[in-house]
Amino acid sequence: MIDELWIRVSATQPPLHPLASVLVAVLALAATWSPLGHHLLRHAVTVVHEAGHALVALLVGRRLTGIHLHRDTSGVTVSRGRARGPGMVATLLAGYPAPALLGLIGSWVVGTGHAAAWLWGFVALCVVMLLLVRNLYGAWVVLALGAVVGALSWWSTGPLLTAAAQLTVWGLLLAAPRAVLDLQRGRVRVRRRGHRDTSDAGQLADQTGVPGIAWTVLFALVCLGCLGVALWALVGESGLRP
């Protein structure tokens, strides 16, 4: 079974017809902005968001305590270390850009014909996250996500496998900026109620003295930049670029 899995992971898949790639991107856009599709995609985005926090926390020498994923699609990554300083700032910065950056990496991997490797890589991410999650609902979300992507990886072949991989890539790329939009909406609601802003942008403002809106704009620019690069590549692949 391990040999079979390696054969599947290392195999290359044929590219989709350019118009089919465009249709997959349009489908991902429709899912991202529909209520049900957005709710489901937000869980995947939150998993990657918290994975970004966790990875950077470890890289800067913080001790990772655990991750919680909630029913409202929010999440919390808890790490121990200095309460202030560059390490904490880097950890806070990592969350919102993570889905867009991973989606951009995925667009390159799938574009080189390694759709199966991309999907199995996402399953591996879910396995690691399962070890870090500390609540039952979060474990269920990670298990369900890993099972769905794993099933697509195992039973899909040829163009269908490539389409599934592209759908996950575009889902991340398109959902990432919407998550930033939701962040800003949440910050506005919190300020209107007179509560303390505990979002990533609010905590970064406390850490650095730079207003939270500046961090929100930075998150948006990174996410839109990654989306723009991926769209530019898709347009070129489709033969639409002059």
N, C-alpha and C positions, 0 to 999 in steps of 0.2 A: 504493500500500500504506500510506503514511503517513496519507493521508486516511481510508482505511478503518479504520486503527488508532485515529485520533482519534475517529471516529464511534462506535466500540465503547467507547472509554474514557469519552466524555462522555455516552453514552446512559444513561437511567434504566431500571431494571428494576422489574417489579411486585413487591410484597411477597408473601411466602409466607402461606399460611393460618396463623393463630396456632398451631394444633396441629402443623402441619408444622414450624414454627420450634422448638417444644418437642422434637419428635422429633429434629431435627438436633442440638440441644443434648445430648440423651440419648445419641445416637450418638457425639458428641465425647467425652462422659464415659466411655463404654465403651471407646473407643479409647485415651483417656488412661491408663486404669488396667489395660489389657491389656498383657502383656509385649511383644508385637510392636508394637502401636500406640504404646505409650509410647516404645519405642526409636526409632521413626521420628519421632514428634513431638519427641522430645528434640533431634534434629538441627536441626529448624526453630527450636526454642526457643533452642538454642545460637547459631544464626546471629543471631537478634535480640538475644540477650544480649550477644554480642561487638560487634554494631553499636551497642548502647547505650554500651558502654565507649568505642568508637572515636569516636562523635559527641561525647560529653562531653569526651573527651581533646582533641579539636580545639577545642571551644568554650572550654576553659580555657587554651588556648595551648600545649598539649603537641604534640610532633612525633610523628605516628603512623608507626611503623616497619612494622607488618604484623600480620596475624591468622593463627593456626593453628587448624584444626579437626581433632579426633582421632577415631579409630574408636570410642572409648568414650563418645562424645558430649560430651566436654569440649572446651574451647577456651581459647586464650590470646590476648589482645590486648597487643601490645608498643608502648609509647610512650616517648618521651624527654622529660625535663624534670626539674624538682626532684623529688628522691626522697621528700620529705615536704612537707606543707602542704595547704591547702584544695583546690588543683587535683587533687592525687593522691587525696585523700579523695573528691571529687566523681566522679572517674573510677571509683574502686572501687565507689562507691555505685550507679552507673548500671546495672550488669549485670542483677541479678536482677529489679528492677522493670520493666525494658524490655519484656519480652514481655507482661506484664499491661497496661502503659500503652498499648502499641501495639494490643493486643486491644480495649481500651476505646475507643480512637479508631476502630478498625475497626467496632465495633458501632454507633457513631454514623454513620459513613459509609455502611455497608450499610443502616442503618435509614432513611436519607434517600433510598434507592433507587439508590445509586451502587455497586452490587455490583461491576460491571466495573471501575470506577475503583479500588476497593480491591484487587482481584486484580492489576491491572496495576501498581499502586503497589508491591505486594509483589514483583512481577517486577523492577521498577526497583531495589528494595532489593537483590535478588540480584545484579543487574548491578554495582552499586556494590561489594558485598561481594566479587565475583569479582576486582575490581581490587585489593582489599586483601589477599586471602588469599595466603599465601606457601608453602603446601604442596599437593601433588597431591591428597591425599585431601580436603582442605578444598575445593579447587576442584571436585572431583567432586561433593561434597555440595551446594555452592551451585548448580552447573549442573543437577543432577538436580532440586533443589527448584524452581528457576526454570522448568525445562522443564515440570514437572508443573503448576504453577500457571498458567504461560502457556498450556498446552494446555487447561486448564479454562476460562481466560478466552476463548480463541479459538473453541473448538468448542461451548461451552455457551451456551444461550440461555434467556431467560425465567426461569421458576421454578427450573430446574436451575442456572442461573448464580447466582441468589440463594442457593440452598441450598449451593453450593460455597463461596461467600464466607462465609456464616454458619458453615460447618464450619471454615474456617481461623480465623475469629475465636474461636469457642468452643474450638478446639484450643489457641490461645495462652492464653486466659483460664484454662482448666482445667489446662493443663500447667505454667503458671507457679508456682502454689503447690506442686505436686508437686516441682518442681525445688528449691524451698526446703527441702522435707522431705528430699530426697536430700542437699542440702547439709549439713543438721544430722546426718544419719546418717553422712556421710563425716567430719565433724568429730569425732564420737564415736569412730569407728574409729581415726582418726589419734591422738587423745589416748590411747587404750588401748595403742597401739603405742609411745607415747612419742616420736612424731615431731612436727616443727614444723607447725603449722597454716598452710598457705599459701593457703587458700581466700580468697575476697573478704572474708568475715567475719573471718577470722584476720588478714589484712593490715590491715583497718580497725581491729582491736583494737590492732595494733602502732602504727598511725598516731596513734590518738587516746587510747589507754589505756582506752577503753570496752570491756567484755567482748564477745567475739565473739557470745555468745548474744543480747546486746541487738541487735546488727546483724541477726542471723538473724530475730529477732522482728519487727524493723522491716520486713525484706523480706517476711515472711509477711503482716503487716498491710496493706502496700501491695497485694500480689497479691490477698489476700482482699477488700480494699476494692474494687478494680477489678472483681473477679468479682461481688461483691455488687451494685454499681451496675448491671452488665449484667443480672444476674438480675432485679433490681427492674424494669428497663425491659422485660424479656421478659415478666414476669408481668403488667405493666400492658397490654402489647400484646396478650396472650392473653386479656384480660378476666377474669383470675383474681383480680385485686386487688379487695378490697371497696371 
